[in-house]
Amino acid sequence: MSAPVAVIVGAGPGVGAAMARMLGRNGWAIALIARDEGRLTALGESLQAEDITVGWTALDVTDTDELTAAVTRFGGFGGQIDLLHHNAVAFRTARATELTAAQLLTDLTVGAASLLTSVQAALPFLRPGSVVLATGSGSGRSPMTSAASLGVQKAALRNLVSALDQDLRERGIRAASLTVNGTIAAGTPFDPELIAGALADLAALAGSAGAGWRTEVPFDGATT
């Protein structure tokens, strides 16, 4: 049996890296997508040093063609995608009255609409038991005054995930967002590794998900 495949979009040094490392240590093959080529290469090489099967591509997720091509390429290697994790977000320090409409739309493309691009590209490789996961945030309900677009992104993301689950469940594919109700920081109850653990638990439930499946799961902190 081939190794399960996880594609992580927005694979930064926090939750994305923790998720990649956790799954990789458990025998998953990992595909990483992020914009910062230097940080992405460093992450990929650190995973390779642990004998984790990993590939990566640096790109801007607002480029629909590039993102589609990357997800398609990763899916094509083994003919399957078992987990698609959306972790991309645009953090812009600006109050609501300081944002332009163009800035808000750009941020929404990063934080929410790019998930749609990824799922549509992954669809030929998703199979019954596959799962689409997204890193959500409490700011989707309680916006930060100083970063207004973040809350808009996360609210849109939560709703998009719910719509995707409704659409995909008849194929045996589920979708869910993990709403992180706190500030992500190492050594705290919101440590990236703890969040990755909660996401991995969700992924493990997807194959047997029934009527009790929730498209939004709160994460209020955990301990090691």
N, C-alpha and C positions, 0 to 999 in steps of 0.2 A: 504494500500500500504506500502511495506517495505521501510525502509530508504535507500537512495542511499549510495553506498559504495565507498570509496576512499582508494586506496593502495598507500602509499608514500614510495618510495625506496630511501634511503639516507636521512632519516628524522633527520637532524641535528638541532641545536638550532636556525638557521637563517630562511631561506626560508621554509624549511620543516616544522618546528614548526609553523611558521606563517600560512602556508597553512592548516595544520591540525586543528589549532585553528579556523581559519575563516570558514572552511567547517563544522567543528563540531558544532559551534555555530548556524549554519544554518540547523541543523538536519541530517547531514551526519554521517554515521558510519565510523570510521577511523581505518585503519590498518597501522602500522608503522614498517619499516624495516631499521635497521642501524647497524653499527658494534660495536659502543661503548655502551656496556650494561648499564653502570651506567647512562650516559646521556639519553639513550633511556628510561630507567625506570623512570627517573625523569620527562621526558616529558610526558610519558604515565600517570603517577600518577597526574601530574598537570592538564591534560585534564580530567581525571576522577573526579577531585575535582570540575570541572565545569559542571559535569553531562553529559559529552560527552561520547558516546559509543566508546570505543577504545580498541584495542588489539595491541600487539607488539611482535616482535621477533628480537633478536640480532643475526646477522650473518655477514660473510664476503661475499659481493656480487660476489666475484670472484669464490666462491664455487657454481658451477652451480646446483648441486643436492640440496643443502640447500636452495638456493634462489627459485628454482622451487617448492620445497616442501612447503615453507612458503607462496608463492603466491597462490598455489593450496589450501592450508589449509584456507587462508583468503577468497578466492573465494567460497569455499565450505560452509562456515558458512551460508550465505544467498543465495547462488546460483547465485550471480551476482557480477560484478565489473563494476562500472559506470565511474570511473576515475582511471587511473594508472598514477602516477606522478613520473618521474625519476629525482631525485635530487642528485644522487651519483656522486662524483668527487674525483679524486686523485690529491691533490696539492703537487707537489714536487719541491722544490727549486733547480733547475739545469738548466744550459744553454744547448743548443742543443748539443754542443760538449762534454759536461760532462755526458750526458745521455748514458746509455747502451741500446742496443736493447731490452734486457730482461726487463729493467725498463720501457721502453716505452710501451711494449706490456702489462705489468701488469697494467699500468695506463690506457691504452685503454680499458682493460677489465672492470675496475671499471667505467670509465666515459662514455663508449659507449656500449661495447658488452654486459654488464649486462642488458641493456635495452632490448636487443633481448631476453635474457633468461626470463625476466619478462613478456614480451608480449606473448611469446609462452606459458608460464604457465597460463597466464590470459585469453588466447583466448577462452577456453570453457565457460568462465563466462562473457565475453564482449558481448554486445548486441547492436542493432541499437540505436544510440544516445550516446553510450559510447565514451570516448575520452582518448587518450594517450597524455600526456603532458611531456615536458622536460624543465628543466632550462638550457638555453643556455647562451652564453657569447660572447661579442665582440672579445674576444681573439681568437675565431675561425677564424677570418679574420685578426686580428692584434695581432699576438702572443706577449706574454711578453717575453722579452729576458731572464729574470731570472727564468722563469717557462715554459720552452719550451713545455713540455708535455701537459700542460693545453690547449694550443691552438690546438694541434693535437686532443685531446679528444673532444673538442667542435666542431671542424670542422667535425670530424667523426660523432658525435652525430647529428649535423644538417642534414647531408646527410642521416643517418639512419632513422631519423624521416620522412624525405621526402619519402624515399622508403617505409616505413611502411604505410604512408598515401595512397600512390598509391595502395598498396596491400590490405588495409583494407576498403577503401572507398566503395567498392561494397557491403560490408556487413553492411553499414551504420555506420561504426566506423571511426572516424577521428583522426589524429595525428598532433601535432604542437609543435614547440619549441619556447620559449620566449627568445629572445636574449637580455640579460641584458648588455647594453652598458655603464657600469660604475661600480664603486666599491660598493659592497653591504655593507651598514652600517646603523645602527639604527639612526634615526633622520635626515636623509639626503633624497634627492629625490630618492635614491635607498634603502630605508628602506625595510626590508624583508616583512613587512605588505603591503606595496604598491605593491611589486612584486607579493605577494600572491593574491592581489586583481586583478591584471592584468591576472594572471593565472586562477582565478575563473571566470573572464569575458569570457575568452576563452572557458572554460568548458561549460558555459551557452550557448554559440553559437553553440556548436558541434551538438546538436540535429537537428538544422535547417540549418546546413551548406550546401551550394550549391557550384556553380562554383566559388564563390568569396572567398572560404576558402583558407587561406594562411598557409602553413606548417612552415613558419618562420615569427614571429611577433617581431618587434623591441620594446624594452623598453628603452626609453631614459631618464627615470626619471619621477617622478610625484610628486604632492603635496597632502597633506591631505585635 
